[in-house]
């Protein structure tokens, strides 16, 4: 009598490995403008594999959010209330050097780029090109490269040499350490604007304006708005229309 072949049990079938998915890249977005944060988050939602896990509206909060959440990437505005982006980045790099930081900025000097890279920045993205560059900059940084001047950079030393040569060849206008936003505030003061006027123009609080002025007074060595206006004019910090 023929012996029936045993039926295959489910356990006899070759096991198909479960599909595994790489975890999302966790990102904190730090910018003092809610509209910018909203726009950046929307761009990141359109990029597969990225997750915004935190937001910050000033430099101090950017530090707290980054240290608490330990994201893979911090997108950090260069000009932040309470604590400028470079200072916030310096504090973060001291305590959490693993995080990769990409600076977002409307404008940045060659010297600031050099300083940012020396502190530990992995990329610099200008806000007027963020729609086209953000995704590529993230990919470059995550792969171990840098993003400088709108392009992927593999050799940081070569890039730094080029930037230093550029800075030496074209001496930059003396600004006494004032940030671009502080220079904008100085221009407003020369034009006779009140703190309320300045706050309205830049969509910031009057308390933030006062902090800007305190920093400006410290850097320029003046103590009144009139002294600041005269200092700004004599040192050509503002353009005077005749």
C-alpha positions as CSV (number, residue, x, y, z in Angstrom):
1,X,0.0,0.0,0.0
2,X,1.4,3.3,-1.0
3,X,2.2,5.6,1.8
4,X,0.8,9.1,1.5
5,X,3.3,11.9,1.4
6,X,3.1,14.0,4.5
7,X,1.3,17.4,4.0
8,X,3.5,20.4,4.2
9,X,2.9,22.3,7.5
10,X,3.0,26.1,7.5
11,X,6.1,25.7,9.7
12,X,7.9,23.8,6.9
13,X,7.6,26.6,4.4
14,X,10.5,28.9,4.0
15,X,10.1,32.0,6.2
16,X,9.8,35.3,4.4
17,X,11.7,37.9,6.4
18,X,9.6,40.8,7.6
19,X,10.1,44.0,5.8
20,X,12.2,46.4,7.8
21,X,12.0,50.2,7.5
22,X,14.8,52.5,8.4
23,X,13.7,54.9,11.2
24,X,12.8,58.4,10.2
25,X,15.4,61.1,10.3
26,X,14.4,63.3,13.3
27,X,14.6,67.0,12.8
28,X,14.2,70.1,15.0
29,X,13.4,73.4,13.2
30,X,14.6,76.6,15.0
31,X,13.5,79.9,13.5
32,X,12.0,83.0,15.1
33,X,9.5,83.4,12.3
34,X,6.4,81.1,12.5
35,X,5.8,81.4,8.8
36,X,9.4,80.1,8.0
37,X,9.0,77.2,10.5
38,X,5.6,76.3,8.9
39,X,7.1,76.4,5.4
40,X,10.1,74.3,6.3
41,X,7.9,71.7,8.0
42,X,5.7,71.4,4.9
43,X,8.8,70.9,2.7
44,X,10.0,68.2,5.0
45,X,6.6,66.4,5.0
46,X,7.0,66.1,1.3
47,X,10.4,64.4,1.7
48,X,10.0,60.7,2.6
49,X,11.9,59.6,5.7
50,X,12.0,62.9,7.6
51,X,10.1,63.7,10.8
52,X,9.9,67.1,12.6
53,X,10.0,66.3,16.3
54,X,10.5,69.8,17.7
55,X,10.4,73.6,17.0
56,X,12.1,76.5,18.6
57,X,11.5,80.3,18.3
58,X,14.7,81.5,19.9
59,X,18.3,80.5,20.5
60,X,17.7,79.4,24.1
61,X,14.8,77.1,23.2
62,X,16.8,75.7,20.3
63,X,19.4,74.6,22.8
64,X,16.8,73.0,25.1
65,X,14.9,71.3,22.3
66,X,18.1,69.8,20.8
67,X,19.5,68.6,24.1
68,X,16.2,67.1,25.2
69,X,15.0,65.6,22.0
70,X,18.5,64.6,20.6
71,X,17.4,64.9,16.9
72,X,19.6,63.8,14.0
73,X,19.5,67.2,12.4
74,X,18.9,70.8,13.7
75,X,17.8,73.4,11.2
76,X,19.0,76.6,12.9
77,X,18.3,80.2,12.0
78,X,21.4,82.3,12.1
79,X,19.6,85.4,13.5
80,X,17.7,84.3,16.6
81,X,16.2,86.3,19.5
82,X,17.7,85.8,23.0
83,X,20.8,84.0,21.6
84,X,22.2,84.2,18.1
85,X,22.5,81.1,16.0
86,X,26.3,80.8,16.2
87,X,26.2,81.1,20.0
88,X,23.4,78.5,20.3
89,X,25.3,76.2,18.0
90,X,28.5,76.6,20.1
91,X,26.5,75.5,23.2
92,X,24.9,72.6,21.5
93,X,28.2,71.3,20.0
94,X,29.8,71.3,23.5
95,X,27.1,69.0,24.9
96,X,25.7,67.2,21.9
97,X,28.3,66.9,19.1
98,X,26.5,64.1,17.4
99,X,23.7,66.4,16.1
100,X,24.2,67.7,12.5
101,X,23.4,71.4,12.2
102,X,22.4,73.2,9.0
103,X,22.2,76.9,9.3
104,X,19.2,78.7,7.7
105,X,19.9,82.4,6.9
106,X,18.8,85.3,4.8
107,X,22.3,86.6,4.5
108,X,25.7,85.5,5.8
109,X,29.3,86.8,5.5
110,X,32.2,84.8,4.5
111,X,33.7,85.2,7.9
112,X,30.5,83.9,9.5
113,X,30.5,80.9,7.2
114,X,34.1,80.1,8.3
115,X,33.2,80.6,12.0
116,X,30.1,78.4,11.7
117,X,32.1,75.5,10.0
118,X,34.8,75.8,12.6
119,X,32.2,75.5,15.4
120,X,30.7,72.4,13.8
121,X,28.0,73.4,11.2
122,X,27.5,70.8,8.5
123,X,25.7,73.1,6.0
124,X,24.5,76.6,5.2
125,X,21.3,77.1,3.3
126,X,20.1,80.6,2.2
127,X,16.4,81.1,2.8
128,X,15.8,82.5,-0.7
129,X,16.9,79.1,-2.1
130,X,15.6,76.8,0.6
131,X,12.9,75.3,-1.6
132,X,15.5,74.0,-4.0
133,X,18.4,73.3,-1.7
134,X,16.8,71.9,1.6
135,X,16.3,68.3,0.4
136,X,19.8,68.1,-1.3
137,X,21.5,69.7,1.7
138,X,19.9,67.1,4.0
139,X,21.0,64.2,1.8
140,X,24.6,65.7,1.6
141,X,24.9,66.1,5.4
142,X,23.4,62.7,6.2
143,X,25.9,61.1,3.8
144,X,28.8,62.7,5.7
145,X,29.5,65.6,3.3
146,X,28.9,69.3,3.8
147,X,26.6,71.8,2.0
148,X,28.3,75.1,1.3
149,X,27.5,77.8,-1.3
150,X,24.6,75.8,-2.7
151,X,26.5,72.7,-3.5
152,X,27.8,69.4,-1.9
153,X,31.3,69.6,-0.5
154,X,33.2,66.5,0.4
155,X,36.5,68.0,1.4
156,X,36.0,70.6,4.2
157,X,39.7,71.6,4.4
158,X,39.7,72.6,0.7
159,X,36.5,74.5,1.1
160,X,37.8,76.4,4.2
161,X,41.0,77.3,2.3
162,X,38.9,78.7,-0.5
163,X,36.7,80.7,1.9
164,X,39.7,82.1,3.8
165,X,41.4,83.2,0.6
166,X,38.2,84.9,-0.4
167,X,37.9,86.6,3.0
168,X,41.5,87.8,2.7
169,X,41.1,89.1,-0.8
170,X,38.0,91.1,-0.1
171,X,38.1,92.7,3.3
172,X,34.6,92.9,4.6
173,X,33.0,96.2,5.9
174,X,33.6,96.7,9.6
175,X,30.4,96.1,11.5
176,X,31.7,96.0,15.1
177,X,30.3,92.5,15.5
178,X,26.8,93.5,14.8
179,X,24.6,90.9,13.2
180,X,22.5,91.6,10.1
181,X,19.4,92.0,12.2
182,X,21.2,94.3,14.6
183,X,22.3,96.4,11.6
184,X,18.7,96.6,10.5
185,X,17.7,97.8,13.9
186,X,20.5,100.4,13.8
187,X,19.1,101.7,10.5
188,X,15.6,102.0,12.1
189,X,17.0,104.0,15.0
190,X,18.8,106.4,12.6
191,X,15.5,106.9,10.8
192,X,13.9,107.8,14.2
193,X,11.8,104.7,14.7
194,X,10.5,103.9,18.2
195,X,10.9,100.4,19.7
196,X,7.2,99.8,18.8
197,X,7.9,100.8,15.2
198,X,10.9,98.4,15.0
199,X,8.9,95.6,16.6
200,X,6.1,96.0,14.0
201,X,8.5,96.2,11.1
202,X,10.2,92.9,11.9
203,X,7.3,91.2,13.5
204,X,9.1,90.7,16.8
205,X,8.2,91.8,20.4
206,X,9.3,95.1,21.9
207,X,11.2,93.1,24.5
208,X,13.2,91.5,21.7
209,X,13.9,95.0,20.3
210,X,15.2,96.0,23.7
211,X,17.5,93.0,23.8
212,X,18.8,93.9,20.3
213,X,19.5,97.5,21.5
214,X,21.3,96.3,24.6
215,X,23.5,94.1,22.5
216,X,24.1,96.9,20.0
217,X,25.0,99.4,22.8
218,X,27.5,96.9,24.3
219,X,29.2,96.3,20.9
220,X,29.4,99.9,19.8
221,X,30.2,101.4,23.3
222,X,27.3,103.9,23.2
223,X,24.6,104.4,25.8
224,X,21.8,106.4,24.1
225,X,19.8,106.2,20.9
226,X,21.3,109.6,19.8
227,X,24.9,108.4,20.4
228,X,24.0,105.2,18.4
229,X,22.7,107.2,15.5
230,X,25.8,109.5,15.4
231,X,28.1,106.4,15.7
232,X,26.3,104.6,12.9
233,X,26.5,107.6,10.6
234,X,30.2,108.4,11.3
235,X,31.2,104.7,10.8
236,X,29.0,104.3,7.7
237,X,27.0,101.5,9.2
238,X,23.9,102.9,7.4
239,X,23.4,104.4,4.0
240,X,22.3,108.0,4.2
241,X,20.2,109.3,1.3
242,X,21.1,112.9,0.4
